[in-house]
Amino acid sequence: MGNAFRRSPWQVFGLVLGLLYGAATTVIVVGALVAARSAPDVAAVHTVLVVVGSIVVLGFLLLPLLFGVDDTLEPRRFALFGIPTRPLAIGLLLSGLIGIPAVVLALCTLATVITWSRDAGAAILALVCAAVVVLTCVLASRVSTALAASFLATRRSREAGGAIGILLLVLLAPMILLLLTVDWGRDGLATLGGFAGWLAWTPLGAAWSAPGAAAEGRWGVALLQLLISVVVLALLWFAWEALVARVLRTPIREAHTKDYGGLGWFARLPGGPTAAIAARSITYWGRDARYWVSLMMVPVIPVFVIVALVLAGLPIHWVVLVPLPLVCLFIGWATHNDLAYDSTAVWLHLVSGTRGVADRLGRMFPSVLIGIPVIAVGSVVTTAVFGDWAVLPSVAALSGAILVIGLGLSSVSSVLFPYPATKPGDSAFSQPQNSGAFAALAQFFSIFAIILLSSPVLVFLVLGLTVNPFWLGIAPIAAVLIGFAAFFGGTWLGARTFDRRGPEIMAFANRND
C-alpha cells in the first residue's frame, strides 16, 4: 500500500482521488446510518439495509470473477517462501482488509451498530454481524480473485468472462428500467420489502438482516439468519484455504493450443472459391472472439426494445411481434464491415483472382446458416404467442425480407464504406483508435437503409392487423419482390465494386494494420 505512493505522479493522483472518493462515500453513508438511529419506521430501515447490503456483498463476489484483477498478493507469489497453508491464508485474508474498499466497508458496517443501538441486544448483534459482513466480503473477494487468476489466465477465457459479465449487466438493465417506473413515494417501500423478504434468507443479506430482525423483536429469526451468515463465512474460509493450498502446488495456467482434426467446414462444403470463403467465414464465426462476442449481443437487444415498448404502454400482445424482425435485422447487418475483419489477409482474395461474387456470397454463408432456422422457429413461436396463425406468412416474410435486404446492402457497404475494426488476434473488447465518427455514421446509415427498404412489408403487415386482413396476403409478395431485388442487386453491385476497388481495399487494409 505504501509503495503505491512511489509510482508515477498520475498514479499517485489516481490513488489520492480514490482515497478522497472513499472518504466522501464513508461520510455520507455513515451520516445516513447515524440519522437512521432516530427514524420512527424500524421496518423501513431494515428493508433498505438488507437490499443495499446485499448489493455490496454481490459486488465483492462477482466483480473479480467476471472482470479479473491484478492481485499483488496472489498466493502463488509466496510458493517459494515455505509458509504453511493456514498461516498464509490468514495473512492474505488480513491483508485484504488493507485497502480502500475494505476500509470503507468496515467503517460503514460499524456505523450500523449505531443504527440499531436503540436496543442493547440488537446493538451487540449488529457488532457481531458487522464483523461477519466485513470478513465475508473480503473472503468472497479473495476467493473470486483466486478463481479469476486460475480460470481467467488465458486471453480467451478472459474474453469469455468479460462477455458473460457484460451480458449479465445488459440483462439487468430491463430490471433497472422497471424499477425506475415504480412510484417510490407511494410504492417504493413495498417494492423494496419484496426484495428484502427473500434476500434476508440468502447469503447476501442474512448478516445485514439479523440486527434489524432483532430490533423488531423477532429474535428467533435474527438468530437463524446469524447462523446462516456464520455458516456461509465458514464455507468461504474453507474454500479460500483450499484454493491457497491448490495454488501453491500448481503452476500458472497457460493457454493450450487445441489440435483440430480434419478440414472442418472445408471438407463439408463442395469445392470452389465461394465454398472455400464460406468455410473460412463460418470457421471464423465459431472461433474468433470478435464474431461470437458480437453475436452474443444479438438476442439481448430485443429485450431492451420489449421493455421500452411495454413501459411506453404498448400491449404485450403486439410487442411479441417485434423481437424476431429485430434479431433478423442484426443477423443480416452483421457482415456490413466483414471485409475489415480480415485486415491484411484480404490480399489472398485479391492476388488469387477471386471474383467479387464469390467473395460476397461466401461471406454471407454464416448469416444464412443462422438466419434460416431462426426465421423458421421464431415465426412459429411468435405466431403461437400472438394467438393468430393468419399472421404466420407475413411474420416469416417480414423477417426473411429484413435478413436478405441486410445481406444485400452489407455486400455493398463492406466494400464501399469499410471502417477500421479490431485486428485479428486482438481482444474483442478493444477498439481501434482511428475509427472516429465515420464508423458510427457507417453503422447508422447501413441500419437505416435496411429499415427503409423493408418498411413497405412492415406497413402491409400493420395494415393487415389493423385495417383489413387482405394486406396480410400482400406482405409476403412485397417481401419476395423487395427482398430478392435488394439481395441480388446488392450482391451484384458489391461484387462489381470488389473487383474494381482491389487497390483501394488493399490500401485500407495496410493503413489500418
Stockholm file with secondary structure:
# STOCKHOLM 1.0

chainA/1-513         MGNAFRRSPWQVFGLVLGLLYGAATTVIVVGALVAARSAPDVAAVHTVLVVVGSIVVLGFLLLPLLFGVDDTLEPRRFALFGIPTRPLAIGLLLSGLIGIPAVVLALCTLATVITWSRDAGAAILALVCAAVVVLTCVLASRVSTALAASFLATRRSREAGGAIGILLLVLLAPMILLLLTVDWGRDGLATLGGFAGWLAWTPLGAAWSAPGAAAEGRWGVALLQLLISVVVLALLWFAWEALVARVLRTPIREAHTKDYGGLGWFARLPGGPTAAIAARSITYWGRDARYWVSLMMVPVIPVFVIVALVLAGLPIHWVVLVPLPLVCLFIGWATHNDLAYDSTAVWLHLVSGTRGVADRLGRMFPSVLIGIPVIAVGSVVTTAVFGDWAVLPSVAALSGAILVIGLGLSSVSSVLFPYPATKPGDSAFSQPQNSGAFAALAQFFSIFAIILLSSPVLVFLVLGLTVNPFWLGIAPIAAVLIGFAAFFGGTWLGARTFDRRGPEIMAFANRND
#=GR chainA/1-513 SS CCGGGGSCHHHHHHHHHHHHHHHHHHHHHHHHHHHGGGCSCHHHHHHHHHHHHHHHHHHHHHHHHHHCCCCTTCGGGGGGGTCCHHHHHHHHHHHTTSSHHHHHHHHHHHHHHHHTTTSHHHHHHHHHHHHHHHHHHHHHHHHHHHHHHHHSCSHHHHHHHHHHHHHHHHHHHHHHHHHHTSCHHHHHHHHHHHHHHHHTTSTTTHHHHHHHHHHTTCHHHHHHHHHHHHHHHHHHHHHHHHHHHHHHTSCCCCCCCCCCCSCTHHHHSCSSHHHHHHHHHHHHHHHCHHHHHHHHTTTTHHHHHHHHHHHTTCCHHHHTTSHHHHHHHHHHHTTTTHHHHTGGGGHHHHHTTCCHHHHHHHHHHHHHHHHHHHHHHHHHHHHHHHTCGGGHHHHHHHHHHHHHHHHHHHHHHHHHSCCCCCCTTSCTTCCCTTCHHHHHHHHHHHHHHHHHHHHHHHHHHHHHHHTCTHHHHHHHHHHHHHHHHHHHHHHHHHHHHHHHCHHHHHHHHHHTC
#=GC SS_cons         CCGGGGSCHHHHHHHHHHHHHHHHHHHHHHHHHHHGGGCSCHHHHHHHHHHHHHHHHHHHHHHHHHHCCCCTTCGGGGGGGTCCHHHHHHHHHHHTTSSHHHHHHHHHHHHHHHHTTTSHHHHHHHHHHHHHHHHHHHHHHHHHHHHHHHHSCSHHHHHHHHHHHHHHHHHHHHHHHHHHTSCHHHHHHHHHHHHHHHHTTSTTTHHHHHHHHHHTTCHHHHHHHHHHHHHHHHHHHHHHHHHHHHHHTSCCCCCCCCCCCSCTHHHHSCSSHHHHHHHHHHHHHHHCHHHHHHHHTTTTHHHHHHHHHHHTTCCHHHHTTSHHHHHHHHHHHTTTTHHHHTGGGGHHHHHTTCCHHHHHHHHHHHHHHHHHHHHHHHHHHHHHHHTCGGGHHHHHHHHHHHHHHHHHHHHHHHHHSCCCCCCTTSCTTCCCTTCHHHHHHHHHHHHHHHHHHHHHHHHHHHHHHHTCTHHHHHHHHHHHHHHHHHHHHHHHHHHHHHHHCHHHHHHHHHHTC
//
